[in-house]
Every structure is written in C-alpha cells, then in structure tokens.
Amino acid sequence: MSVIEAVVVAVWAMLPAYVPNNAAVLAGGGAPIDGGRTWGGRRVLGDGKTWRGTAVGTLVGVALAALLNALAPGAEDALGIGVPTFPAAVMVSLAFGAMLGDILASFLKRRTGRERGAAFPGVDQLDFVIVSLGLTAIVAFDWFTDVFTLPVLAVVVVLTPALHLLTNGIAYALGLKDEPW
C-alpha cells in the first residue's frame, strides 16, 4: 500500500469518528450526562458533556458513514483507490466510540484536577481515536483488521493530532470553542 493510499483510506475510514465531536459542539447545550453529580469534590464529567451533544454527534457520524457508503463507488473511480464501506455496526461503533472517548477523557480530566477546557496533551488528541477503534475492533474485528492495516493505523496516529488542532483552532476562531485545543 502506498503512502497516498494509506492516507486516503485512513481519512475515509475515520471520517465517521472525526466528525461527531465537532457536531456535538454545534448542537451543544442541554442536560449534562452527569446530571451535575460530583465525585471526590469534582464534577464527574462537567457541563460540556450533554445527552443532546452525544446523540447528535453519534447520529451525524452514522449519517456521514451512510453518505460515504453511497459515494464509495464514485470515489474509487475518481481516486483509483479502494475505499471501505461501513456495515451498520461499524457506523455506530466509530461514531459512538468517538463520543464515548471524549466522555472518558472528560472523566479523566476531572479525576486529575483539570477543569473543563484545560489542555490534556495526548489525551485530547487521541481519546476518541482509541475508543472508536477499540469499540470497532470489538464489534467488527474482521472489518477492522481489513481496513486498519499497520500503514493506515500509522497515518491515523500521526494525522489525527494535526487535524484535531486545526479543527479546534477553526472552531475557536469562529467563537464555537473557548480554547483553541
């Protein structure tokens, strides 16, 4: 597999996991998942993790995967590279896994004394990747190993932090986020 093929497959396969957290920011507000509860004197998750954001983010990721399935034949013809299609279980696992990864990162932030929006290098950039890929490997192992070869995983690990910083910087510049990370 060439580097270009690995980049195309990585971006295509990860789009349903890349988009949900951004959609959740746009949908923001609503009831927090933790209901305002505390643990050890700190919020369990915080106001930034809401039921509405989680639902909207997941639905947007699933819808994007369905759209990519529809576009796959034309994309393959145009690019000359095979792109994966997403079975229903993978649509959900990538999208919901991304949301769950962000929720777990928020939980870790609270446990380590970080406030909402505080930087947590490494965790901020890869939380959703680790959980979405882990959940996908559990629900569709054969699909996962066919798509996420070592070159594709390497691209995901290298490219994701840069994309994360870029999209968060744009959201910050547009006034949709309070911090640029």
C-alpha positions, 0 to 999 in steps of 0.5 A: 500500500502506498503512502497516498493510499494509506492516507486516503483510506485512513481519512475515509475510514475515520471520517465517521469518528472525526466528525461527531465531536465537532457536531456535538459542539454545534448542537451543544447545550442541554442536560449534562450526562452527569446530571451535575453529580460530583465525585471526590469534590469534582464534577464527574464529567462537567457541563460540556458533556450533554445527552443532546451533544452525544446523540447528535454527534453519534447520529451525524457520524452514522449519517456521514458513514451512510453518505460515504457508503453511497459515494464509495463507488464514485470515489474509487473511480475518481481516486483509483483507490479502494475505499471501505464501506461501513456495515451498520455496526461499524457506523455506530461503533466509530461514531459512538466510540468517538463520543464515548472517548471524549466522555472518558477523557472528560472523566479523566480530566476531572479525576486529575484536577483539570477543569473543563477546557484545560489542555490534556496533551495526548489525551485530547488528541487521541481519546476518541481515536482509541475508543472508536477503534477499540469499540470497532475492533470489538464489534467488527474485528474482521472489518477492522483488521481489513481496513486498519492495516499497520500503514493506515493505523500509522497515518491515523496516529500521526494525522489525527493530532494535526487535524484535531488542532486545526479543527479546534483552532477553526472552531475557536476562531469562529467563537464555537470553542473557548480554547483553541485545543 
